[in-house]
Amino acid sequence: MSKISDGIQNSDKQAALIPFITAGFPFHDSTVAMLTALADAGADVIELGVAFSDPMADGSAIQRANEVALANQVSLPTTLAQIREFRQSNTHTPLVLMGYANSFINYHGDFAADAHTAGVNGVIIVDLADRDRVQWRQQLSAVDIDLISLIAPTTAPERMKTIATTAQGFLYFISLRGVTGAAHLQTNDIRTQVQNIQRLTPVPVAVGFGIRTAEQAQEVAGIADAVVIGSRLIEIAEANPADAPAAVAEFMSTVTQALR
């Protein structure tokens, strides 16, 4: 079992909690303090966004975070350096990098080896082409890094089956037809979709996109193996830039309590 799957399945909560933040937001040097605050506030796995100029799957909050991080001159190499610093004090919380293909393809060096050395446990490449998936999975698996796959409500049944049977770490179910941070969760639809996915794979199923409150997180926790919260955390950090780690940790603590 991978470290990510293990972290989700051994959570002390009704469902594991996976917060998302963008590296280098709100300030260049915020990342380590933000990661530490999330881990201390109950994160079972942390998803760390790699700043990119055209984050097409993300809503306005995360788009703004990407713009700020890029203005702060935070790149993929910078992000790996920040993870290495975080790992000096935390070696146990699984960490997943989330980004877009160009960031990883244009990396100068052996990304898989460098990510492993930094302490990365999983990678989500949002727009990775199917033809490239096998090669990336092989390269990352060779250094014990999971290539996390996404399934959308619009994913065709046969493709869903293919994705599920090769899944690593966890399967990320996108709960909405739209971008991150959208509203109007349809719980009954999510339950049906998640149950269908769970029949196809032994790995945990996480639900993200549109989860903004502790109450919504608790509701989704009754359906999925893990709950992903991202845009709301970015908004909190954006509203409290000088004290972002504490502000994010305070909100995270309410979600953690709701899931216990």
Secondary structure, DSSP 8 states (H G I E B T S, - for coil): --HHHHHHHT-SSSSEEEEEEETT-SSTT-HHHHHHHHHHTT-SSEEEE---S--TTS-HHHHHHHHHHHHTT--HHHHHHHHHHHTTT-SSS-EEEEE-HHHHHT-SS-HHHHHHHHT--EEEETT--HHHHHHHHHHHHTTT-EEEEEE-TT--HHHHHHHHHT--S-EEEE-SSS-TT-----HHHHHHHHHHHHTT-SS-EEEESS--SHHHHHHHHTTSSEEEE-HHHHHHHHH-GGGHHHHHHHHHHHHHHHH-
